[in-house]
Structures are given as C-alpha cells and as structure tokens.
Amino acid sequence: MIREERIPIGDDILPDDAARYFAVLYQVGKQVLSANSTAELNDLALSLVFDCIHAERGVLLLRDTTSGDFEPRLRRSRDSGSLGAEEIQVSRGIIEEVLSGPLGILTTDALHDPRFAGRESVRISNIRSALCAPLCVDGEVLGLIYLDSRIDTYAFTRSDLELLNSIANLIAIRSKQETLRGQLTEERIVRANLERYHSADVVDAILRNPKLPGIGLEERDVTVMFTDLSGFTPLAEEATPARVAELLNEYYTVATSAIFEHAGTVNEYMGDGVLAVFGAPLAHPRHAANAVRAAVDLVHGVRRNPVIGREALGLHVRIGINSGRVVAGSVGSPHRLKYAVIGDPVNVAARLERVGELDTITIGEGTHSRLPPGAHACEDLGEQRLRGRKGSVRAYCIRP
C-alpha cells in the first residue's frame, strides 16, 4: 500500500520524536542565525537537511522575483556533492502540489503515487521517495526544499516531513530578514545620494515614487537660481588647494542649507557657484517664492558666516533668478547621466547673476510675475541687455 501524506506546516509532531525534534531544531536555529549572507544561508540550508534527514539528493529552489518561477539554486548529492542540472530535476507536479496549499508533501513511492501519474520527470528520474517543503513567511513562498531517494521506497517518515517543514520555516524567516536588511541598506545608500542634492521632503517623495526623476525629458514650470561667491577667485590664487576646498565646502554648506530649507534642489556645484532648481523634479506651486526666500537666506548666511563672511574674508554673494518653462530630466550618454534643466529661462538666470550688485538678488520678469504681491521690495531695473541675447530682459533687484 502506498502511503501518501500532505502535512500542514506546524502540525503536531509525534511524541516519540519530540526530544530529537527539538534538539535538532535548537542546533539548526543557532546555525541559521550565524549565517553572514544569503549565499551562506542557502548553502547551509541543504547541509542542515542532509545532517538531519537521510536523503540521497536535495535541491534548493528560490522564487525569481521577476518571473515568479522557482529556479534551482543548489543541487546536492549526499555522496558526491554538487549535482548538475542534467543529474536532477524537480518534478513540476511536486512543485505544483506543494504550492497548492502551500503544504509540505511526503510520497513514499512516487512512481506509483496517483498524484504524479503521467509525470514524465518522476518516471525518468526513477524517484522512489520524496519530500518537499516550502520556504514560507506570512503566506509568501520564497522557495522550496526538495529531497528524494531513487533507491528506497518508504525512505522518509512523517517525522522527517515535520522536521523538514520546521527547518524550512527557520530558513525562510532568516532569508526574509536578509532580504529586508538588503533593501534597507540599498534605501539608505539611495537616500544618502539623493540627500546630497535634494531637500528631505523631495527625497521622501522620490523614494515613495522612484519614477519621478526619470530618464525621460518633460516640460516643467520651474525657477532657476545661479549664485556666485564674489572675491573668491583672487583669494584662491593665494591659498593652498586644501584651504580652497575648505572654503568652498563652507560656502556649499551655507548655500545648500538655504536651498533645501525652501524645497529646492542643488543641481550642480560649479567652482564657487551653485545652480539650484525649484519646482523640479517635484512640482511646487510656489517655486518662485521659494527660490527668492532661499536666496535671501543665502545672502544673510554668507554675510554672517564666521569663515567666509564680511568679518572673516570679506566675501560677498551675487544671485540671479529666473522662472519659466524648461525641459527637465536626465541627459547625457548611456555611461553617465545627470538630471538637468534646459531652456532659455536657465540662460537668463545665469546672465542676471552676472549683472547684479554684490549681496543682492537679481530676478527676471518670469520670477517677478510669479511672486505674491508685496512679498518682497523689488526695485525695477528696467530693460537689461544680457550678454549673448538679442533682446532685452526686464529685471528687478531685491536687497536683503
């Protein structure tokens, strides 16, 4: 008579096997917790079941996150070590039977088991006895552990299946922990990189929707800000490279803090200047007002800074701001991409920075028209001829 069993994970073990069962699981638990990586854990999984269950061959299958299929990761023989794909294949019928629960299965004579009638892989492999248990956490099947014997019928018992299920549970929990740990590490790295250029709220939004700053270019309404640290170039000619880097880092810190405080993005550091964008990659209804407030804070920040300000080195800041429609997105070659904003408003902002006075903010008509009435005292500078442009631009000056 063929003994066929389908045992729910966590079913009560047989009393006679209780002492051995818990002793084995105690040792297994310690070893699983000591694994230092997913690869080590996978290798440990098959080693542990061979130590505990007298199987001839074993396969560890893991779910491919893209296709959803269960792919063999390790194939082992108790006697000869690693096996090739041509030496052992796990029957699709056995996999389907386990996944239909998901429950662990035991077959004591697979060749005559009605559940696998007509399964060519079982017949060709001449499988006599087989065990298979899912690596399952909170209803999610991460993989399968499969054991078989081509020599003995009745090679496995119900207690073997119970033990395999319990080991599979421990492996699954630890595997899930490793996956979550890897995801957290990856997110921390991504967040750290994003925080170099974006404010905290922009970073949070990007992480919630990673497609926001995508490769595709799109038209956006933004405000662009260019800054320049006046007096820095002659100072740098006399200073050591280390001193120059120290002063630039101090300035970048002041500028970045002001930009981030008002939901801006540092698009690029350019020598002693900074290019910032407001309204991209995340749209903001008050991007022009945010840019001006950031510029005011930046002027005050440089003026009061004990390292680079007036009282220290006598450095001054000059800022140009303009608003309008641009193309925003990732540009470059397949080997190196960067997020950029392209369009006439960007060029105008750069030119406005060069015509402004020290410690002032020069804004274009595009920015002025987007500011709330009376928000800032704006001095009308009239039409300005900007280098490289055929037409004139209406400009305004804000004196913080």
C-alpha positions in Angstrom: 0.0 0.0 0.0 1.3 3.5 -0.9 1.5 5.9 2.0 0.8 9.4 0.8 0.8 12.3 3.2 0.2 16.0 2.9 1.1 17.6 6.2 0.3 21.2 7.2 3.3 23.2 8.4 3.3 23.3 12.2 1.2 20.1 12.6 1.9 18.3 15.9 5.0 16.1 15.9 4.9 12.5 17.1 5.6 12.2 20.8 8.3 9.6 20.3 10.3 12.0 18.2 9.8 15.1 20.3 13.1 15.1 22.1 15.1 14.6 18.9 13.0 17.1 17.0 13.5 20.0 19.5 17.2 19.2 20.0 17.7 19.3 16.2 15.8 22.5 15.8 17.8 24.1 18.6 21.0 23.4 16.8 19.6 24.4 13.4 18.3 27.7 14.8 21.8 28.6 16.2 23.4 27.8 12.8 20.8 29.7 10.8 21.2 32.8 13.0 25.0 32.7 12.5 24.8 32.9 8.7 26.5 36.0 7.4 25.0 36.3 4.0 22.2 35.0 1.8 24.6 32.8 -0.1 25.9 31.3 3.1 22.4 30.7 4.3 21.4 28.9 1.0 24.4 26.6 1.3 23.6 26.0 5.0 20.0 25.0 4.1 20.9 21.9 2.2 23.7 21.0 4.6 21.4 21.1 7.5 18.7 18.9 6.0 21.3 16.3 4.9 22.5 16.2 8.5 19.0 15.7 9.9 17.3 13.6 7.2 18.7 10.6 5.4 18.1 11.7 1.8 20.0 10.7 -1.3 19.7 14.0 -3.1 18.4 17.5 -2.4 17.6 20.8 -4.3 17.1 24.3 -3.0 14.7 26.3 -5.3 14.1 30.0 -4.9 11.4 32.2 -6.5 12.7 34.5 -9.2 11.3 37.9 -8.3 10.8 38.9 -11.9 9.2 35.7 -13.5 7.8 34.2 -10.3 9.2 30.8 -11.3 11.1 28.6 -8.8 14.7 28.3 -10.0 17.1 25.7 -8.7 20.0 27.5 -6.8 21.7 24.5 -5.3 21.7 20.8 -6.2 23.4 18.3 -3.9 24.1 14.6 -3.5 24.8 13.1 -0.1 27.7 11.1 -1.5 29.1 13.0 -4.5 28.5 16.7 -3.6 27.2 19.2 -6.2 25.0 17.9 -9.0 24.5 19.3 -12.5 21.1 20.3 -13.9 21.1 17.1 -16.1 21.5 14.9 -13.0 18.5 16.1 -11.0 15.3 17.8 -12.0 12.4 18.6 -9.6 9.1 17.4 -11.0 6.7 20.2 -11.8 3.9 18.1 -10.4 5.6 18.0 -7.0 6.1 21.8 -7.1 2.5 22.4 -8.0 1.3 20.0 -5.3 3.3 22.0 -2.6 2.2 25.4 -3.9 -1.5 24.5 -4.0 -1.5 24.6 -0.2 1.2 25.6 0.4 1.8 22.5 2.4 4.7 20.1 2.7 4.3 16.8 0.9 5.6 13.3 1.5 5.4 10.5 -1.0 6.7 7.0 -0.1 6.6 5.6 -3.7 6.5 8.4 -6.2 6.4 6.0 -9.2 3.0 4.7 -8.1 1.7 7.8 -6.4 -1.6 8.8 -8.2 -0.9 12.5 -7.6 2.1 12.2 -10.0 0.6 9.8 -12.5 1.8 10.7 -16.0 4.6 13.0 -14.8 7.4 12.1 -17.1 10.1 13.7 -14.8 9.2 11.4 -11.9 9.4 8.3 -14.2 12.6 9.3 -15.9 14.3 10.2 -12.6 13.1 6.9 -11.1 12.2 8.6 -7.9 11.1 6.3 -5.1 10.5 8.5 -2.1 10.4 12.3 -2.0 9.9 15.2 0.5 9.2 18.8 -0.4 8.5 21.7 1.9 8.0 25.4 1.1 10.1 28.3 2.5 7.1 30.3 3.6 6.8 33.5 5.6 3.4 35.2 6.2 1.8 33.3 3.3 4.6 34.2 0.9 6.5 31.3 -0.6 10.1 32.3 -1.1 11.3 28.9 -2.3 11.3 25.1 -1.8 13.5 22.5 -0.3 13.2 19.1 -2.1 14.7 15.8 -1.0 14.4 12.4 -2.7 15.7 8.8 -2.9 15.9 6.7 -6.0 16.8 3.6 -4.0 14.3 3.1 -1.2 10.6 3.3 -1.0 9.4 4.4 2.4 12.7 6.2 2.8 11.1 9.1 4.7 8.6 9.3 7.6 6.0 11.8 8.7 8.5 12.9 11.4 11.0 13.7 8.6 8.5 15.8 6.9 7.7 17.6 10.1 11.4 18.3 10.7 11.9 19.5 7.1 8.9 21.9 7.4 10.3 23.3 10.6 13.8 23.7 9.1 12.3 25.3 6.0 10.4 27.8 8.3 13.6 28.8 10.0 15.4 29.2 6.7 12.6 31.2 5.3 12.4 33.6 8.3 16.2 34.2 8.2 16.1 34.6 4.4 13.4 37.2 4.6 15.4 39.1 7.2 18.4 39.1 4.9 16.2 40.4 2.1 14.8 43.2 4.2 18.2 44.1 5.5 19.5 44.4 1.9 16.6 46.6 1.0 17.1 48.8 4.0 20.8 49.1 3.1 20.0 49.9 -0.5 17.5 52.5 0.5 20.0 54.1 2.9 22.5 54.3 0.1 20.0 55.8 -2.3 18.8 58.2 0.3 22.3 59.3 1.2 23.0 60.0 -2.5 19.7 61.9 -3.0 20.2 64.0 0.1 23.3 65.5 -1.4 21.2 67.3 -3.9 17.6 67.3 -2.7 15.8 68.6 0.4 14.4 66.0 2.8 10.8 66.3 1.6 11.9 65.9 -2.0 13.9 62.8 -1.1 10.9 61.3 0.7 8.7 61.9 -2.3 11.2 60.4 -4.7 11.6 57.3 -2.5 7.8 56.9 -2.4 7.7 57.2 -6.2 11.1 56.3 -7.8 9.8 57.1 -11.3 9.6 60.9 -10.5 13.1 61.9 -11.5 13.1 59.5 -14.5 15.3 59.4 -17.6 12.5 60.8 -19.9 12.6 64.5 -20.5 9.5 66.6 -19.7 8.4 70.2 -19.9 8.1 71.8 -16.5 7.5 75.3 -15.0 10.4 76.0 -12.7 12.6 78.7 -11.1 16.3 78.5 -11.6 18.9 80.2 -9.3 22.6 80.8 -10.0 24.9 82.0 -7.3 28.4 83.4 -7.4 30.8 84.0 -4.5 32.4 87.3 -5.4 36.1 87.8 -4.3 36.8 84.1 -4.2 38.9 83.8 -7.4 41.7 86.2 -6.3 41.6 84.6 -2.8 42.0 81.1 -4.3 45.1 82.2 -6.2 47.0 82.8 -3.0 45.6 79.9 -0.9 46.6 76.3 -0.8 44.4 73.7 -2.6 43.3 72.3 0.9 42.3 75.8 2.0 40.4 76.4 -1.2 38.5 73.2 -0.7 37.8 74.1 2.9 36.3 77.5 2.0 34.3 76.0 -0.9 32.8 73.4 1.4 31.8 76.1 3.9 30.1 78.1 1.2 28.4 75.0 -0.2 27.1 74.1 3.2 25.6 77.6 3.7 24.1 77.6 0.2 22.7 74.0 0.3 21.1 74.6 3.7 19.2 77.7 2.4 18.2 75.8 -0.8 17.0 72.7 1.0 15.1 74.8 3.6 12.8 76.0 0.8 12.3 72.7 -1.1 14.9 73.4 -3.8 17.3 71.0 -5.5 21.1 71.6 -5.8 21.5 70.7 -9.5 25.2 71.4 -9.7 28.2 72.9 -7.9 30.2 75.0 -10.3 33.5 76.2 -8.9 32.5 79.0 -6.5 28.9 78.9 -7.8 25.8 76.9 -7.3 23.0 76.1 -9.7 19.7 75.3 -7.9 16.2 74.4 -9.3 12.9 74.9 -7.6 9.8 73.1 -9.0 11.7 70.0 -10.3 12.0 67.1 -10.1 8.9 67.7 -7.9 6.4 70.3 -9.0 5.7 73.1 -6.4 3.0 75.8 -6.8 5.2 78.4 -5.1 8.6 77.6 -6.6 9.4 81.2 -7.5 8.7 82.4 -3.9 10.7 79.5 -2.5 13.7 80.4 -4.7 13.6 84.1 -3.6 13.3 83.1 0.1 16.2 80.7 -0.3 18.3 83.5 -2.0 17.5 85.9 0.9 18.6 83.3 3.4 21.8 82.6 1.4 22.8 86.3 1.3 22.3 86.5 5.1 24.0 83.2 5.7 27.2 84.2 3.8 27.2 87.7 5.4 27.1 86.2 8.9 29.3 83.2 8.3 32.4 83.3 10.6 34.6 81.6 8.0 33.7 83.3 4.7 31.6 86.3 5.6 32.4 90.0 5.6 34.0 89.9 9.0 36.2 87.0 8.0 37.4 87.1 4.4 35.2 89.8 3.0 33.4 87.6 0.5 30.1 88.5 -1.0 27.4 86.6 -2.8 25.6 87.6 -6.0 22.4 85.8 -7.2 20.4 85.6 -10.4 16.9 84.1 -10.5 14.5 83.5 -13.4 11.4 81.4 -13.9 9.7 79.8 -16.9 9.1 76.7 -18.9 12.1 74.4 -19.3 12.8 70.8 -20.3 13.8 68.7 -17.2 15.1 65.2 -17.0 18.2 63.0 -17.2 20.6 63.9 -20.0 24.0 62.6 -21.1 25.3 59.4 -22.5 24.3 55.8 -21.7 27.5 55.7 -19.5 26.8 58.8 -17.5 23.5 60.6 -16.9 22.7 63.6 -14.8 19.4 65.4 -14.0 19.3 68.8 -15.8 17.1 71.7 -16.7 17.4 73.1 -20.2 15.9 76.2 -21.7 16.1 79.9 -22.1 15.0 80.7 -18.5 18.2 78.9 -17.4 20.4 81.0 -19.6 18.6 84.2 -18.4 19.1 83.3 -14.8 22.8 82.8 -15.4 23.1 86.2 -17.1 21.1 88.0 -14.4 23.6 86.8 -11.8 26.4 88.5 -13.6 24.8 91.9 -13.9 23.7 92.1 -10.2 25.3 94.0 -7.4 27.1 92.4 -4.5 24.8 90.9 -1.8 21.8 91.4 -4.0 19.3 89.2 -5.8 18.5 90.0 -9.5 15.3 88.4 -10.7 13.7 88.2 -14.2 10.2 89.2 -15.2 9.2 85.5 -15.1 10.0 85.3 -11.4 8.6 88.7 -10.5 5.3 87.9 -12.1 5.0 84.7 -10.0 5.7 86.3 -6.7 2.8 87.1 -4.3 2.0 90.9 -4.4 4.1 92.8 -1.8 6.1 89.8 -0.7 9.4 91.5 -1.4 10.6 95.0 -2.1 11.6 94.8 -5.7 13.5 97.6 -7.4 12.7 97.9 -11.1 16.0 97.9 -13.0 14.2 98.3 -16.4 15.2 96.5 -19.6 18.6 94.9 -19.4 20.8 93.9 -22.3 22.3 90.5 -21.4 25.4 89.1 -23.0 24.6 86.6 -25.7 21.0 87.6 -26.1 19.5 89.6 -28.9 16.5 91.0 -27.0 16.5 92.8 -23.6 15.1 91.4 -20.4 13.1 93.2 -17.7 14.9 92.8 -14.3 14.3 93.6 -10.7 16.6 93.9 -7.7 16.0 92.6 -4.2 18.3 93.9 -1.4 18.1 91.6 1.6 
